[in-house]
Amino acid sequence: MSPAPSRLRPSPTTSTASPSPHGKLAVRVHRRRKASGGKETRETVYAVTSLDAHETKPAELFSHLRGHWIVEAQHNIRDRTLAEDASAVHAGNAPRAMATMRNLAVGALKTLGATNIANTTRAIRDLPERALLVLGITPKPGL
């Protein structure tokens, strides 16, 4: 699904209208998305920032929001494709270590040109020898 251009409209807010006591600027973003060959979806999202209108420009706010969406997209891959939220690993540093391993796996697949991590991981699951290629190991015939 590719994001279409979004419209961002900042407007000053008061502390009574804001869900945050430090919120100074509310932002309304209209997003449109269309999957290739699919139906267009529209969504309106809201954000609150502690910046004043004179401290930032709409382009900067949009850049910050876009950065946040990138992080959310990464979490979506880790959770839906790699079942991170269902993990039974909860003790000590193990959850952080597992998240690092998941990030490394996703990063390696993206570096190799994978555009659909779910399909790629299923292909590796179905033929585990493919994982060797991801790691740069060439399987030797007859072993």
C-alpha positions as CSV (number, residue, x, y, z in Angstrom):
1,M,0.0,0.0,0.0
2,S,1.5,3.3,-1.0
3,P,0.7,6.5,0.9
4,A,-0.7,9.3,-1.2
5,P,0.2,12.9,-0.3
6,S,-1.2,14.0,3.1
7,R,-2.7,17.3,4.1
8,L,-1.6,18.8,7.4
9,R,-3.4,21.6,9.1
10,P,-2.0,23.0,12.3
11,S,-4.1,25.2,14.6
12,P,-3.4,26.7,18.0
13,T,-5.1,25.1,21.0
14,T,-5.9,26.0,24.5
15,S,-5.0,23.9,27.6
16,T,-8.7,23.2,28.0
17,A,-9.1,21.9,24.5
18,S,-5.9,19.8,24.6
19,P,-5.7,16.3,26.1
20,S,-2.2,17.4,27.3
21,P,-1.6,20.2,29.7
22,H,1.4,21.3,27.7
23,G,-0.2,21.0,24.3
24,K,0.1,24.3,22.4
25,L,-0.6,23.2,18.9
26,A,-3.1,20.7,17.5
27,V,-2.5,19.1,14.2
28,R,-5.1,17.5,11.9
29,V,-3.7,15.3,9.1
30,H,-5.8,13.9,6.3
31,R,-4.2,10.8,4.8
32,R,-5.1,8.9,1.7
33,R,-3.8,5.5,0.8
34,K,-4.4,3.2,-2.1
35,A,-3.2,-0.3,-2.5
36,S,-2.1,-1.2,-6.0
37,G,-5.2,-2.0,-7.9
38,G,-7.3,-1.6,-4.7
39,K,-9.7,0.9,-3.2
40,E,-8.5,4.2,-1.8
41,T,-8.9,4.6,2.0
42,R,-9.0,8.0,3.8
43,E,-8.1,8.6,7.4
44,T,-8.0,11.7,9.6
45,V,-5.6,11.6,12.5
46,Y,-4.9,14.2,15.2
47,A,-1.7,15.1,17.1
48,V,-0.8,17.6,19.8
49,T,2.6,19.2,20.2
50,S,4.1,21.4,22.9
51,L,5.6,23.6,20.2
52,D,4.0,27.0,19.4
53,A,3.0,27.9,15.9
54,H,5.9,30.3,15.6
55,E,8.4,27.6,16.7
56,T,7.7,25.3,13.8
57,K,6.4,25.1,10.3
58,P,3.9,22.7,8.8
59,A,6.6,21.0,6.8
60,E,8.6,20.3,10.0
61,L,5.6,18.9,11.8
62,F,4.9,16.7,8.8
63,S,8.4,15.5,8.9
64,H,8.1,14.6,12.6
65,L,4.8,12.8,12.0
66,R,6.3,10.9,9.1
67,G,9.2,9.8,11.3
68,H,6.7,8.5,13.9
69,W,4.8,6.6,11.2
70,I,8.0,4.9,10.1
71,V,8.6,3.7,13.7
72,E,5.0,2.4,13.8
73,A,5.4,0.6,10.5
74,Q,8.5,-1.1,11.8
75,H,6.6,-2.2,15.0
76,N,3.8,-3.4,12.8
77,I,6.3,-5.7,10.9
78,R,7.8,-6.9,14.1
79,D,4.4,-7.6,15.7
80,R,2.3,-8.9,12.9
81,T,4.9,-10.8,10.9
82,L,7.2,-11.9,13.7
83,A,4.6,-12.1,16.5
84,E,6.6,-9.9,18.8
85,D,3.7,-9.1,21.1
86,A,2.9,-12.8,21.5
87,S,6.5,-13.6,22.6
88,A,6.9,-15.5,25.9
89,V,10.3,-13.9,26.5
90,H,9.9,-11.4,29.3
91,A,12.8,-11.7,31.8
92,G,15.9,-9.6,32.1
93,N,17.5,-8.3,28.9
94,A,16.0,-11.1,26.7
95,P,13.1,-9.0,25.3
96,R,15.5,-6.3,24.2
97,A,17.9,-8.9,22.7
98,M,15.0,-10.6,20.8
99,A,13.8,-7.2,19.5
100,T,17.4,-6.6,18.3
101,M,17.5,-10.0,16.5
102,R,14.1,-9.2,14.9
103,N,15.3,-5.8,13.7
104,L,18.5,-7.4,12.3
105,A,16.5,-10.0,10.4
106,V,14.1,-7.4,8.9
107,G,17.1,-5.1,8.1
108,A,18.9,-8.0,6.4
109,L,15.9,-8.9,4.3
110,K,15.3,-5.2,3.3
111,T,19.0,-4.8,2.4
112,L,18.6,-7.8,0.1
113,G,15.7,-6.1,-1.6
114,A,12.7,-7.7,0.1
115,T,9.7,-5.5,-0.2
116,N,7.2,-7.8,1.6
117,I,8.7,-9.1,4.8
118,A,5.8,-11.4,5.5
119,N,6.0,-13.2,2.1
120,T,9.8,-13.4,2.4
121,T,9.7,-14.9,5.9
122,R,7.1,-17.5,4.7
123,A,9.4,-18.4,1.7
124,I,12.3,-18.9,4.2
125,R,10.0,-21.0,6.5
126,D,9.0,-23.2,3.6
127,L,12.6,-23.7,2.3
128,P,15.0,-23.0,5.3
129,E,18.0,-23.3,3.0
130,R,17.1,-19.8,1.8
131,A,18.2,-18.4,5.1
132,L,21.7,-19.3,4.3
133,L,21.7,-17.0,1.3
134,V,20.4,-14.1,3.6
135,L,23.4,-14.7,5.8
136,G,25.8,-14.8,2.8
137,I,26.4,-18.5,3.0
138,T,26.4,-20.5,-0.2
139,P,25.2,-24.0,0.3
140,K,27.5,-26.7,-1.0
141,P,25.8,-29.5,-3.0
142,G,26.0,-32.9,-1.5
143,L,26.4,-31.8,2.1
